[in-house]
């Protein structure tokens, strides 16, 4: 089963979120290719069927650690939108973040890529 066959019309009625983040300002400065690849995930959402005006890029957490000691407003906003059933797909999450979104997303029927 390929990715396109997993995406339903219901997914496509909702927005797509691309979550862009590096854990430190040093990573942001020195890992520019990684950041660029994360921004390119917006194009992947378009290839998967989302209109460009449906794709939201959340990048305000660039340079903020996910250790729990810092508030990540972008992650909080994304989690809220997923919980409200407004999101059809989330692209760009890292391992620990996946678990939180998957728990909420299972209830809200989102596709996490």
N, C-alpha and C positions, 0 to 999 in steps of 0.2 A: 504494500500500500504506500503510495507516494504522498508527499505533503499536500498536494492540491486535492487529492481525494479525501483528505481528513477535514478540509475546510468547507464548512456548510454556508448556505445562504444566510443563516442566522449570524454566523461569525462575521460575514461581510457587511451586515447591516450596522454593526458596531464599529468603533474606531480601532485602529491599530496603534500600539504604543511601542516605540523604540526607546529603550532605557540605556543611556550612554553614561558610563562612569569609569573613572580611574580612582584608585584608593588614596592617592597622595598627589600633591602638587608636583613632586619630582616625577611621578609616572606621567602626569599630563605633559610636562615639559620634554621628557625623554622618550616617551612611547607614543609619538604622534601617529605612527602608522596604525596602532591599535585603536586609537580614538577615531581615526578616519574610517577604519573598517566598521566600527560601531555605527557611525553616522550613515554609512552605506546600507545599513540594514533597512533604512527607509525605502530604498529602491527594491529590496527583497520583498517588503510588504506590498509594494505596487505590483511586482511580478506575480505575487500570490493572489492578486485580485482586488486589493484595496485601492480606492481612488486616492490620489495624492492629498486631497483636502481632508481625508479621513485619518491620515497618518500624523500622529503627535510624537515629536521628539522631546523627551524629557532628559535634559542634560545639566540641570542645576546642581547635581551632586558630584560633578567633576572635581576631583581633588579632595573628596571627603571620605574618610575611612568608614567602613561598614562595621567597625568593632563594637558599635553600640554606644560609644562615648560621644559621638557627634550626631546631631539631628540631620537626617537626610530628608529634606522637604520634598524632593522629587519622588523618592521612593514612597513616602507617605501619600502623596497625591495619586501616584499610580495605584497603590494598594486600595485607596478609597474608590477610584474609578472602576477597578476590577470588582470590588465588593458591591458596587451599585449596578453591576451588569452592563456597563457602558463599553466594555472592551471585548473585542473579538480575538485579538492576538497580542502577545507580548514577545518582543524580540530583544535580545541583548543582555539577559540576566546572567549573573554568576551563580555558582553553586549554592551558597547559603540563601541567597535571595529567592532562588527557584522554589525552595520548600514553602516559604510563606505564600508566594503567589499561587503555587499549585494547590495548596489547601483551600484557598479562597476560590481559585479558578475552577476547581472541581464542582463546586456548588453553582457557580455562575456560568459554566460551560464555555470556557475560553480555550483557545489553542495556544500553547506556549511553545515557541520555536527557538 
